[in-house]
Amino acid sequence: MVTPGDVHIDTALSEIATGYMNTGYIADKVFPIVTVKKQSDKYFTWTKDHWFRRHVQRRAPRSEVPTAGPELSNSPYYCDVFHLGADWGMEEAANQDEAVELEQTYSEWLADQFLLNREYEFILTAFTTSVWDTDVVGTTDFVKWNDLINSTPIQDIRTGKQTIQKSTGQLFTHGVMGQEVVDELAEHPALVEKYKYTSASILDDAEIARALRIPTLLVGSAIGASSVEGATFAGGYLWGDHVLLAHVAPRPGRRVPSAGYTFTWPVFDPGLEVSIRKVVDEMKMRTVLQGFNSFDHAITGTDLGYFFSDTL
């Protein structure tokens, strides 16, 4: 008898090839980006105390005008260079099926690797404890927000806002939250109550931001592998159950306070974004894609941030 295997030989489809890629990167959206000419240098900082202390005096007739002024200091930055390559041999290129697209696929994978690295670097630098002037911890300093009866996220965010303003004179502009936190707040009774006549019982991101009076809400939904390489894949959210409130300048400028800046050094053009070069290695009969970028997520105002850890 003729079987299905006799009349059809399996081959790779040319229309599709499955792959995975993060879609929720936000590291480039938090701090303003500053392109620099040197890998390391310094930026100026005007001392805060002299801006908020009253120096003006009443003048007596014929008295000499008193003088004062803000103090100037400086701080360094350093743009690390990050690199990664991917290669394939002449044999793989010659034997590949149409849907494989080695060069295109490897290029996309490399670019995504650099986006993932940029996310990791921001989290390690700015989205962690012992960085900002104020760290508060769930259970120790506030009731965790998944306690839907006793927690008070609206008041907790208000305390963070006022702490930043009292210390710096600036209102916080950005709230950065992990996806798990946003998902919990979407059904929190204190927030839902504000929309009980106008919205559904589960809030979207914009409604959460309005309820908490957060001007710009950024939600970190990127995932990373938590399993060891070679084991069954297990993934987890990179941003965890933490929250950062920060005053961030709308754009770089002189005498413009900002919780941080991302300095990017375009030695490998275009700097913050990944630059991918194609090199043909004739000695080994292979093609190599080389990726580079260089940046520094620099904290420029520790008093302009307020960090909640373990909110759930």
C-alpha positions as CSV (number, residue, x, y, z in Angstrom):
1,M,0.0,0.0,0.0
2,V,1.1,3.5,-0.7
3,T,1.5,5.5,2.6
4,P,1.6,9.3,3.1
5,G,5.4,9.1,3.6
6,D,5.7,7.6,0.1
7,V,4.1,10.5,-1.7
8,H,5.6,13.4,0.4
9,I,9.1,14.0,1.6
10,D,9.3,16.6,4.5
11,T,11.1,19.8,3.6
12,A,11.4,23.1,5.4
13,L,8.7,25.7,4.6
14,S,10.1,28.7,2.9
15,E,7.5,31.1,4.2
16,I,8.1,30.9,8.0
17,A,10.8,30.3,10.6
18,T,9.9,30.7,14.2
19,G,11.9,32.8,16.6
20,Y,11.5,34.7,19.9
21,M,12.2,38.3,20.7
22,N,11.4,40.7,23.6
23,T,9.0,43.6,22.8
24,G,8.9,45.4,26.1
25,Y,12.3,47.2,26.3
26,I,12.3,50.6,28.1
27,A,15.8,51.3,29.2
28,D,16.3,53.9,26.5
29,K,13.1,55.7,27.5
30,V,14.0,56.6,31.1
31,F,17.0,58.9,31.1
32,P,17.7,61.6,28.4
33,I,20.4,60.5,26.0
34,V,23.6,62.6,25.7
35,T,26.1,61.9,22.9
36,V,29.7,62.5,24.0
37,K,32.9,62.9,22.1
38,K,35.2,61.0,24.6
39,Q,34.8,57.7,26.3
40,S,35.2,59.3,29.7
41,D,35.0,62.8,30.9
42,K,33.3,64.9,33.6
43,Y,30.0,66.9,33.8
44,F,29.4,70.0,36.0
45,T,27.1,70.0,39.0
46,W,25.9,73.1,40.8
47,T,25.6,72.5,44.5
48,K,21.9,72.2,45.6
49,D,22.1,73.9,49.0
50,H,22.9,77.3,47.5
51,W,19.8,77.3,45.3
52,F,17.3,76.8,48.2
53,R,19.0,78.8,51.0
54,R,17.9,82.4,51.2
55,H,20.8,84.8,50.8
56,V,19.0,88.1,50.0
57,Q,19.3,90.7,52.8
58,R,17.6,93.9,53.7
59,R,19.8,96.8,52.7
60,A,20.7,99.6,55.1
61,P,21.6,103.0,53.6
62,R,25.1,103.2,52.2
63,S,25.8,99.6,53.1
64,E,27.9,97.4,50.8
65,V,26.0,94.9,48.7
66,P,26.6,91.3,50.0
67,T,27.6,88.7,47.5
68,A,27.0,85.0,47.3
69,G,26.6,82.3,44.6
70,P,26.2,78.6,44.0
71,E,29.1,76.3,44.3
72,L,30.3,74.3,41.3
73,S,31.6,70.7,41.3
74,N,31.9,67.9,38.8
75,S,31.4,64.2,38.4
76,P,32.8,61.6,36.0
77,Y,31.1,59.3,33.5
78,Y,32.6,56.3,31.7
79,C,31.1,54.7,28.6
80,D,31.8,51.0,28.6
81,V,32.1,49.3,25.2
82,F,30.0,46.2,24.7
83,H,30.5,43.7,21.9
84,L,29.3,40.4,20.6
85,G,29.7,38.4,17.4
86,A,28.0,35.7,15.4
87,D,29.4,33.6,12.6
88,W,28.6,30.9,10.1
89,G,30.8,28.9,7.6
90,M,30.7,28.7,3.9
91,E,29.1,25.2,4.1
92,E,26.2,26.4,6.3
93,A,25.6,29.4,3.9
94,A,25.5,27.1,0.9
95,N,23.2,24.5,2.5
96,Q,20.7,26.8,4.2
97,D,17.0,26.6,3.2
98,E,15.3,29.7,2.0
99,A,13.5,30.4,5.3
100,V,16.6,30.2,7.4
101,E,18.1,33.5,6.2
102,L,21.3,33.2,8.3
103,E,22.5,36.8,7.8
104,Q,19.1,38.4,8.5
105,T,18.4,36.1,11.4
106,Y,21.8,36.6,13.0
107,S,21.6,40.3,12.5
108,E,18.2,40.5,14.3
109,W,19.5,38.2,17.1
110,L,22.6,40.4,17.6
111,A,20.5,43.6,17.7
112,D,18.1,42.1,20.3
113,Q,21.1,40.9,22.4
114,F,22.3,44.5,22.7
115,L,18.8,45.7,23.6
116,L,18.6,43.0,26.3
117,N,22.0,43.9,27.6
118,R,21.0,47.6,27.7
119,E,18.0,46.6,29.8
120,Y,20.1,44.5,32.2
121,E,22.7,47.4,32.5
122,F,20.0,49.9,33.4
123,I,18.4,47.6,36.0
124,L,21.8,46.9,37.6
125,T,22.7,50.6,37.7
126,A,19.5,52.4,38.5
127,F,16.6,50.0,39.3
128,T,18.0,48.5,42.5
129,T,18.6,49.3,46.1
130,S,21.4,51.4,47.6
131,V,21.4,53.8,44.6
132,W,18.8,56.5,45.4
133,D,18.7,58.6,48.5
134,T,15.4,56.9,49.6
135,D,14.8,53.2,49.5
136,V,11.6,51.7,51.0
137,V,10.9,48.0,51.3
138,G,7.6,46.2,51.3
139,T,6.4,44.9,54.7
140,T,9.2,46.9,56.4
141,D,8.2,50.4,55.3
142,F,4.8,49.9,53.7
143,V,2.1,47.3,53.3
144,K,2.7,45.3,50.1
145,W,0.4,46.3,47.3
146,N,-1.0,42.8,46.7
147,D,-2.6,43.1,50.1
148,L,-5.8,44.5,48.6
149,I,-7.4,45.3,51.9
150,N,-4.7,47.1,53.9
151,S,-2.2,48.5,51.3
152,T,-2.3,52.1,50.2
153,P,-0.4,52.5,46.9
154,I,-1.8,55.9,46.2
155,Q,-0.6,57.3,49.5
156,D,2.8,55.5,49.1
157,I,3.4,57.1,45.7
158,R,2.3,60.5,47.1
159,T,4.9,60.1,49.9
160,G,7.6,59.4,47.3
161,K,6.6,62.4,45.2
162,Q,6.6,64.7,48.2
163,T,10.0,63.3,49.4
164,I,11.6,64.2,46.0
165,Q,10.0,67.6,45.9
166,K,11.0,68.5,49.5
167,S,14.6,67.5,48.8
168,T,15.0,69.0,45.4
169,G,12.2,71.4,44.5
170,Q,11.3,69.2,41.6
171,L,8.2,67.1,40.9
172,F,8.8,63.5,39.8
173,T,8.1,63.0,36.1
174,H,8.5,59.3,35.6
175,G,7.3,56.1,37.3
176,V,9.0,52.9,36.2
177,M,7.3,49.7,37.2
178,G,7.7,46.0,36.5
179,Q,4.9,44.3,34.6
180,E,3.9,42.3,37.7
181,V,3.3,45.4,39.7
182,V,1.2,47.0,37.0
183,D,-0.9,43.8,36.7
184,E,-1.6,43.9,40.4
185,L,-2.5,47.6,40.5
186,A,-4.9,47.1,37.6
187,E,-7.3,45.4,40.0
188,H,-6.4,47.2,43.2
189,P,-9.7,48.5,44.9
190,A,-8.1,51.8,45.8
191,L,-7.4,52.6,42.1
192,V,-10.5,50.9,40.7
193,E,-12.6,53.0,43.0
194,K,-11.6,56.2,41.2
195,Y,-13.1,54.8,38.0
196,K,-16.2,53.0,39.4
197,Y,-18.6,55.2,37.3
198,T,-16.5,55.5,34.2
199,S,-14.4,52.4,33.5
200,A,-14.2,48.7,33.8
201,S,-13.1,46.9,36.9
202,I,-9.7,46.2,35.5
203,L,-7.6,49.3,34.6
204,D,-5.3,49.9,31.7
205,D,-1.8,51.5,32.1
206,A,-3.0,55.0,31.3
207,E,-5.7,54.8,34.0
208,I,-3.3,53.4,36.5
209,A,-1.0,56.4,35.8
210,R,-3.8,58.9,36.2
211,A,-5.0,57.3,39.5
212,L,-1.5,57.5,40.9
213,R,-0.8,60.9,39.3
214,I,2.3,59.6,37.5
215,P,3.0,61.9,34.5
216,T,4.9,59.3,32.5
217,L,4.5,55.6,33.4
218,L,7.0,53.1,31.9
219,V,6.3,49.4,32.3
220,G,9.2,47.0,32.1
221,S,7.9,43.8,30.6
222,A,11.1,42.3,29.1
223,I,12.0,38.8,30.2
224,G,15.2,37.0,30.6
225,A,16.3,33.4,31.0
226,S,16.5,32.3,34.6
227,S,17.5,28.7,33.8
228,V,21.1,27.6,33.1
229,E,22.0,27.2,29.4
230,G,21.2,23.8,28.1
231,A,18.4,23.1,30.7
232,T,14.7,23.4,30.1
233,F,14.0,27.1,29.5
234,A,12.6,29.1,32.4
235,G,11.9,32.8,32.0
236,G,11.3,35.6,34.4
237,Y,10.6,39.4,34.3
238,L,13.8,41.4,34.4
239,W,12.2,44.3,36.3
240,G,10.7,42.3,39.2
241,D,8.2,43.8,41.6
242,H,10.0,47.1,42.1
243,V,9.1,50.7,41.3
244,L,11.2,53.8,40.7
245,L,9.9,57.3,40.9
246,A,12.3,59.9,39.4
247,H,12.5,63.4,38.2
248,V,13.9,63.2,34.7
249,A,14.7,66.2,32.5
250,P,12.7,66.3,29.3
251,R,16.0,66.8,27.4
252,P,19.6,67.4,28.2
253,G,20.5,71.0,29.2
254,R,22.6,73.2,31.3
255,R,21.4,73.8,34.9
256,V,18.7,71.2,34.3
257,P,18.4,68.7,37.1
258,S,17.8,65.1,36.2
259,A,17.9,61.8,38.1
260,G,20.2,60.5,35.4
261,Y,21.5,60.7,31.9
262,T,22.5,58.0,29.4
263,F,25.9,59.0,28.0
264,T,26.6,57.4,24.6
265,W,30.0,57.3,22.9
266,P,29.6,56.8,19.1
267,V,33.1,55.4,18.6
268,F,31.2,52.5,16.9
269,D,28.5,54.6,15.2
270,P,25.7,55.1,16.2
271,G,26.7,54.7,19.9
272,L,23.7,53.7,22.1
273,E,22.1,51.7,19.3
274,V,24.0,48.6,18.1
275,S,26.4,48.9,15.2
276,I,26.7,45.7,13.3
277,R,29.6,45.1,10.9
278,K,30.0,42.2,8.4
279,V,33.4,40.7,8.1
280,V,34.4,38.0,5.6
281,D,37.1,35.8,7.1
282,E,38.8,34.2,4.1
283,M,41.3,32.1,6.2
284,K,38.5,30.2,7.9
285,M,36.0,30.5,5.1
286,R,33.3,32.1,7.3
287,T,31.3,35.2,7.6
288,V,31.3,37.1,11.0
289,L,28.8,39.7,12.2
290,Q,30.3,41.9,14.8
291,G,28.1,44.1,17.1
292,F,29.3,47.0,19.2
293,N,27.9,49.9,21.3
294,S,29.1,52.1,24.1
295,F,27.1,53.9,26.8
296,D,26.8,54.7,30.5
297,H,23.5,54.9,32.4
298,A,24.8,57.5,34.8
299,I,23.0,58.6,38.0
300,T,23.3,62.3,38.2
301,G,20.9,63.1,41.0
302,T,20.5,60.5,43.8
303,D,18.0,62.8,45.5
304,L,15.8,62.9,42.4
305,G,14.8,59.2,42.8
306,Y,12.7,57.3,45.2
307,F,12.8,53.4,45.0
308,F,10.3,50.9,46.2
309,S,11.5,47.3,46.4
310,D,9.5,44.2,47.0
311,T,6.1,45.8,46.5
312,L,4.3,42.5,46.1
